[in-house]
Amino acid sequence: MNKYIICFVLALLFVGCSNNDPAKRIETLEKEAFATENAINPDIASDLVSAYCDFADAYPNDEKSPEYLFKAVDVSMNLNEPQRTISIVDRLVKEYPEYPRTQAALFIKAFIFETRYNNLEMAKKIYEQYLEMYPNGEFANDSRASIENLGLTPEELVKKFESQE
């Protein structure tokens, strides 16, 4: 009888420990959040963003942490949570400035201020921050162009491009 109890307790411990693995939790949430091709489950996706950030909290030196934070930026952006996205970008820039995708995240932050909040002053500041941090970065030319065209209406942009031809 004692053998059965010991086996049962060990099985419970094994199951309990495996459910506490943050990477496994993330994997499960990713599968659930993106189970259908056309839609993302917003509740599960929100939990996924939290799980990504929790992993980075628990394991800041793990090589997966900056990748998970970048994924959190992507998912929160798709959930239309601009403020949450911005705070995650800020963390990524502060903690992992050398991570290659941090550049994209910083550009996304400027784009959010430009398009979502129509805060052109802040957008310009962030585009300039991007250029200071990554003068030859992947989005350097886009940042320069964005600064140059901030506040122009679509009609003004068309006229500007036509006059350059």
Secondary structure in CASP SS format (residue, H / E / C, confidence):
PFRMAT SS
TARGET T0000
AUTHOR 0000-0000-0000
METHOD secondary structure of the structure
MODEL  1
M C 1.00
N H 1.00
K H 1.00
Y H 1.00
I H 1.00
I H 1.00
C H 1.00
F H 1.00
V H 1.00
L H 1.00
A H 1.00
L H 1.00
L H 1.00
F H 1.00
V H 1.00
G H 1.00
C H 1.00
S H 1.00
N H 1.00
N C 1.00
D C 1.00
P H 1.00
A H 1.00
K H 1.00
R H 1.00
I H 1.00
E H 1.00
T H 1.00
L H 1.00
E H 1.00
K H 1.00
E H 1.00
A H 1.00
F C 1.00
A C 1.00
T C 1.00
E C 1.00
N C 1.00
A C 1.00
I C 1.00
N C 1.00
P H 1.00
D H 1.00
I H 1.00
A H 1.00
S H 1.00
D H 1.00
L H 1.00
V H 1.00
S H 1.00
A H 1.00
Y H 1.00
C H 1.00
D H 1.00
F H 1.00
A H 1.00
D H 1.00
A H 1.00
Y C 1.00
P C 1.00
N C 1.00
D C 1.00
E C 1.00
K H 1.00
S H 1.00
P H 1.00
E H 1.00
Y H 1.00
L H 1.00
F H 1.00
K H 1.00
A H 1.00
V H 1.00
D H 1.00
V H 1.00
S H 1.00
M H 1.00
N H 1.00
L C 1.00
N C 1.00
E C 1.00
P H 1.00
Q H 1.00
R H 1.00
T H 1.00
I H 1.00
S H 1.00
I H 1.00
V H 1.00
D H 1.00
R H 1.00
L H 1.00
V H 1.00
K H 1.00
E H 1.00
Y C 1.00
P C 1.00
E C 1.00
Y C 1.00
P C 1.00
R C 1.00
T H 1.00
Q H 1.00
A H 1.00
A H 1.00
L H 1.00
F H 1.00
I H 1.00
K H 1.00
A H 1.00
F H 1.00
I H 1.00
F H 1.00
E H 1.00
T H 1.00
R H 1.00
Y C 1.00
N C 1.00
N C 1.00
L H 1.00
E H 1.00
M H 1.00
A H 1.00
K H 1.00
K H 1.00
I H 1.00
Y H 1.00
E H 1.00
Q H 1.00
Y H 1.00
L H 1.00
E H 1.00
M H 1.00
Y C 1.00
P C 1.00
N C 1.00
G C 1.00
E C 1.00
F C 1.00
A H 1.00
N H 1.00
D H 1.00
S H 1.00
R H 1.00
A H 1.00
S H 1.00
I H 1.00
E H 1.00
N H 1.00
L C 1.00
G C 1.00
L C 1.00
T C 1.00
P H 1.00
E H 1.00
E H 1.00
L H 1.00
V H 1.00
K H 1.00
K H 1.00
F H 1.00
E H 1.00
S H 1.00
Q H 1.00
E C 1.00
END
